[in-house]
């Protein structure tokens, strides 16, 4: 008996408090307001606060006041600050709004889970990662439609508070995303393979081509252009992303190196590329034909619901809409 | 005193005889006719001949007749057959049309040069490689606009016949391409880096991502999609291209492996990716800002003209238009 995912509680549309008004936080504040939520934001530096206010949004640079308001309104707190600021913000949340549902939008999930637990905030925390972005940054680059049809990972660990999970998933859905539930460490392994490894391979391809001189670059066409597109991203952004996930990325890079080393041996000995080319084509086809089935039949809060959601996410299944 | 490249002889618009009516040959026949050339084609199997005739083109499956006609008309012969058929076609050319200017559109240039020399056809041969294509094949996939603004490599070796060089370059320009002169072996090294290596890296990325399971594939977004696009190409086409250039591709792959192995060490030891990311970004920027300056001041046939053209191509310079 397959049924849509649902909760027994009523629909959850609590207010939203966004901490950090850069590209992702600023886009989230816009999207939450567009979805009819009461939402306000905080940013440490005054510039983005003024920009957000000028655009008609509720924003402040007083973290204590913003967090007290969140605690009074029982808002969902979204941590969208740069990783170096994470610890300080979590410390303030522990003082002023420890009872709020708490989520984040950081691109690694294991390290954030550990930091949150270190501040005693684990009981109402649900990790999040919207797989969206641009090469731009800052409030002005934000867009309330940034998350439309994007994948938004929402972590589901044993012991996660069901009400908080529903609140966070609903926020992602309200922003126009589809939700993929995942274990934090499995998330980190997955993004190492599909987001961070592509950057390292693109950088290596660009360097190898350029070492062929301007003749090589003059001959470069579609395969080079696509294969190196993300090497055009600012090095600081690429480094921050890859280095925060160094452990999982090392594993993925080792697998790629093993494949390429074996291919090198067959190429040099027998002018043969069959094994790698056939496997790569099959893998790309599998990606293209992934069904992205809708998750059904899981009642958030029932015994084992966290595992059921993780299993569904592991099959590439997604939650597309609030169904209650 | 910089002057446009020019020849002292009159404009060269000889007829064109295209041997092989697949994607590239079929597109070339269409483009030559569209440029006002008298042009006809040969194909061994009857299907493409009938398709070309149905589309209003002059085509035949009698190789001897086609070559005799080319010899009588002093046509430019373009070899556009698959690599396995190259030797047989060259053998027939040596018998029936040894005096014609001869070029080809094969993606490796050193091996074709050697095969042509083996048949005693080197004196009027000029290698060619239009950097254009699609994932489709066959006459029906052809397009007279396929070469518009594409790069078309025309080889310039010491001793190349100047009149033949001009005829081949003019044909490329008439098809809408820009011409980059190059040494055959330098061409093969360059395309290993910018065309064949991208395929191997895309295949390895696809396999590594898929080994993360459907969760990883479900999270894949732009960087993975672009980085693996060419892994969607039919394995036979990728293999034919890469394996024909195995020697140069091995060198390029070794350079990429060296870069990635060093990056792996820094990542595992210090969570550091700076060296690779900074170098990759600089290389991509160099590609984006390549000026593609027009070649000027070379008179084809003057002493050292072959070297002057190779030097220009090595600087990424291009020939854009017939200038006489």
Contacts between the chains, C-beta under 8 A, distances in Angstrom:
chain1	res1	chain2	res2	distance
A	131	B	219	5.7
A	131	B	221	4.9
A	132	B	221	7.5
A	150	B	221	7.4
A	151	B	218	6.5
A	151	B	219	5.7
A	151	B	221	7.2
A	153	B	219	6.7
A	180	B	215	7.2
A	180	B	218	5.5
A	180	B	219	6.6
A	182	B	215	6.1
A	186	B	215	6.1
A	187	B	215	7.9
A	187	B	219	7.7
A	189	B	212	6.1
A	189	B	216	7.6
A	190	B	212	5.0
A	190	B	213	7.8
A	190	B	215	5.1
A	190	B	216	3.9
A	190	B	219	5.2
A	191	B	216	8.0
A	191	B	219	6.2
A	193	B	208	5.5
A	193	B	209	4.6
A	193	B	211	7.5
A	193	B	212	4.2
A	193	B	216	4.9
A	194	B	209	4.9
A	194	B	212	7.1
A	194	B	216	5.2
A	194	B	217	7.3
A	194	B	219	5.6
A	194	B	220	4.1
A	194	B	221	7.4
A	194	B	223	7.5
A	194	B	224	4.4
A	195	B	219	7.5
A	195	B	220	7.8
A	195	B	221	7.1
A	195	B	223	5.7
A	195	B	224	6.9
A	197	B	205	6.4
A	197	B	208	6.2
A	197	B	209	7.5
A	198	B	205	6.0
A	198	B	223	4.0
A	198	B	224	5.4
A	198	B	226	7.8
A	198	B	227	4.0
A	199	B	223	6.4
A	199	B	277	7.5
A	200	B	260	6.8
A	200	B	263	6.0
A	200	B	273	7.0
A	200	B	276	6.5
A	201	B	201	4.9
A	201	B	204	7.4
A	201	B	205	5.6
A	201	B	227	6.4
A	201	B	260	7.6
A	202	B	223	7.7
A	202	B	227	6.3
A	202	B	280	6.6
A	202	B	284	7.8
A	203	B	259	7.9
A	203	B	263	8.0
A	203	B	276	5.0
A	203	B	277	5.6
A	203	B	279	6.9
A	203	B	280	2.5
A	203	B	281	7.2
A	203	B	283	7.9
A	204	B	201	7.4
A	204	B	256	4.9
A	204	B	259	4.5
A	204	B	260	5.2
A	204	B	263	7.3
A	204	B	276	6.5
A	204	B	280	6.7
A	205	B	197	6.4
A	205	B	198	6.0
A	205	B	201	5.6
A	205	B	256	6.8
A	205	B	280	7.9
A	206	B	279	8.0
A	206	B	280	4.6
A	206	B	281	7.7
A	206	B	283	3.8
A	206	B	284	4.5
A	206	B	287	7.0
A	207	B	255	8.0
A	207	B	259	5.8
A	207	B	276	7.4
A	207	B	279	5.0
A	207	B	280	5.4
A	207	B	283	4.9
A	208	B	193	5.5
A	208	B	197	6.2
A	208	B	252	5.7
A	208	B	255	4.8
A	208	B	256	4.8
A	208	B	259	6.8
A	209	B	193	4.6
A	209	B	194	4.9
A	209	B	197	7.5
A	209	B	283	6.8
A	209	B	287	7.2
A	210	B	282	7.9
A	210	B	283	3.7
A	210	B	286	5.6
A	210	B	287	7.0
A	211	B	193	7.5
A	211	B	255	6.3
A	212	B	189	6.1
A	212	B	190	5.0
A	212	B	193	4.3
A	212	B	194	7.1
A	212	B	252	7.7
A	213	B	190	7.8
A	213	B	314	6.3
A	213	B	316	7.9
A	214	B	290	6.3
A	214	B	314	6.8
A	214	B	315	5.4
A	214	B	316	3.3
A	215	B	180	7.2
A	215	B	182	6.1
A	215	B	186	6.1
A	215	B	187	7.9
A	215	B	190	5.1
A	215	B	313	5.7
A	215	B	314	4.9
A	215	B	315	7.8
A	215	B	316	6.3
A	216	B	189	7.6
A	216	B	190	3.9
A	216	B	191	8.0
A	216	B	193	4.9
A	216	B	194	5.2
A	217	B	194	7.3
A	217	B	286	6.5
A	217	B	287	4.8
A	217	B	290	5.2
A	217	B	316	6.0
A	218	B	151	6.5
A	218	B	180	5.5
A	218	B	290	6.3
A	218	B	292	6.5
A	218	B	313	7.4
A	218	B	316	3.7
A	218	B	317	7.7
A	218	B	318	6.9
A	219	B	131	5.7
A	219	B	151	5.7
A	219	B	153	6.7
A	219	B	180	6.6
A	219	B	187	7.7
A	219	B	190	5.2
A	219	B	191	6.2
A	219	B	194	5.6
A	219	B	195	7.5
A	220	B	194	4.1
A	220	B	195	7.9
A	220	B	287	6.2
A	221	B	131	4.9
A	221	B	132	7.5
A	221	B	150	7.4
A	221	B	151	7.1
A	221	B	194	7.5
A	221	B	195	7.1
A	222	B	230	7.8
A	223	B	194	7.5
A	223	B	195	5.7
A	223	B	198	4.0
A	223	B	199	6.4
A	223	B	202	7.6
A	223	B	229	7.9
A	223	B	230	4.7
A	224	B	194	4.4
A	224	B	195	6.9
A	224	B	198	5.4
A	224	B	287	7.6
A	226	B	198	7.8
A	226	B	226	4.6
A	226	B	227	7.3
A	226	B	229	5.0
A	226	B	230	7.1
A	227	B	198	4.0
A	227	B	201	6.4
A	227	B	202	6.3
A	227	B	226	7.3
A	227	B	227	6.1
A	227	B	230	7.2
A	228	B	280	7.7
A	228	B	283	7.8
A	228	B	284	5.2
A	228	B	287	7.1
A	229	B	223	7.9
A	229	B	226	5.0
A	230	B	222	7.7
A	230	B	223	4.7
A	230	B	226	7.1
A	230	B	227	7.2
A	231	B	280	4.5
A	231	B	281	5.8
A	231	B	283	7.0
A	231	B	284	3.9
A	232	B	281	7.1
A	232	B	284	5.0
A	232	B	285	7.4
A	232	B	288	7.0
A	233	B	281	7.5
A	234	B	281	7.5
A	235	B	274	7.6
A	235	B	277	4.7
A	235	B	278	5.2
A	235	B	281	4.8
A	238	B	273	7.3
A	238	B	277	4.9
A	238	B	281	7.6
A	239	B	273	5.4
A	239	B	274	6.3
A	239	B	277	5.4
A	242	B	267	7.5
A	242	B	273	4.9
A	242	B	277	7.4
A	243	B	267	7.7
A	243	B	271	4.8
A	243	B	272	6.6
A	243	B	273	5.8
A	246	B	267	5.4
A	246	B	268	7.4
A	246	B	271	3.7
A	249	B	267	6.3
A	250	B	264	6.6
A	250	B	267	5.4
A	250	B	268	4.7
A	252	B	208	5.7
A	252	B	212	7.7
A	253	B	260	6.8
A	253	B	263	7.3
A	253	B	264	5.1
A	253	B	267	6.8
A	254	B	264	6.8
A	255	B	207	8.0
A	255	B	208	4.8
A	255	B	211	6.3
A	256	B	204	4.9
A	256	B	205	6.8
A	256	B	208	4.8
A	256	B	260	7.4
A	257	B	257	7.1
A	257	B	260	6.0
A	257	B	261	6.6
A	257	B	264	6.4
A	259	B	203	7.9
A	259	B	204	4.5
A	259	B	207	5.8
A	259	B	208	6.8
A	260	B	200	6.8
A	260	B	201	7.6
A	260	B	204	5.2
A	260	B	253	6.8
A	260	B	256	7.4
A	260	B	257	5.9
A	260	B	260	7.5
A	261	B	257	6.6
A	263	B	200	6.0
A	263	B	203	8.0
A	263	B	204	7.3
A	263	B	253	7.3
A	264	B	250	6.6
A	264	B	253	5.2
A	264	B	254	6.8
A	264	B	257	6.5
A	267	B	242	7.5
A	267	B	243	7.7
A	267	B	246	5.4
A	267	B	249	6.3
A	267	B	250	5.4
A	267	B	253	6.7
A	268	B	246	7.4
A	268	B	250	4.8
A	271	B	243	4.8
A	271	B	246	3.7
A	272	B	243	6.7
A	273	B	200	7.0
A	273	B	238	7.3
A	273	B	239	5.4
A	273	B	242	4.8
A	273	B	243	5.8
A	274	B	235	7.6
A	274	B	239	6.2
A	276	B	200	6.4
A	276	B	203	5.0
A	276	B	204	6.5
A	276	B	207	7.4
A	277	B	199	7.5
A	277	B	200	8.0
A	277	B	203	5.6
A	277	B	235	4.7
A	277	B	238	4.9
A	277	B	239	5.4
A	277	B	242	7.4
A	278	B	235	5.2
A	279	B	203	6.9
A	279	B	206	8.0
A	279	B	207	5.0
A	280	B	202	6.6
A	280	B	203	2.5
A	280	B	204	6.7
A	280	B	205	7.8
A	280	B	206	4.5
A	280	B	207	5.4
A	280	B	228	7.7
A	280	B	231	4.5
A	281	B	203	7.2
A	281	B	206	7.7
A	281	B	231	5.8
A	281	B	232	7.1
A	281	B	233	7.5
A	281	B	234	7.5
A	281	B	235	4.9
A	281	B	238	7.6
A	282	B	210	7.9
A	283	B	203	7.9
A	283	B	206	3.8
A	283	B	207	4.9
A	283	B	209	6.7
A	283	B	210	3.7
A	283	B	228	7.8
A	283	B	231	7.0
A	284	B	202	7.8
A	284	B	206	4.5
A	284	B	228	5.1
A	284	B	231	3.9
A	284	B	232	5.0
A	285	B	232	7.4
A	286	B	210	5.6
A	286	B	217	6.6
A	287	B	206	7.0
A	287	B	209	7.2
A	287	B	210	7.0
A	287	B	217	4.8
A	287	B	220	6.2
A	287	B	224	7.6
A	287	B	228	7.1
A	288	B	232	7.0
A	290	B	214	6.3
A	290	B	217	5.2
A	290	B	218	6.3
A	292	B	218	6.5
A	313	B	215	5.7
A	313	B	218	7.4
A	314	B	213	6.3
A	314	B	214	6.8
A	314	B	215	4.9
A	315	B	214	5.4
A	315	B	215	7.8
A	316	B	213	7.9
A	316	B	214	3.3
A	316	B	215	6.3
A	316	B	217	6.0
A	316	B	218	3.8
A	317	B	218	7.8
A	318	B	218	6.9
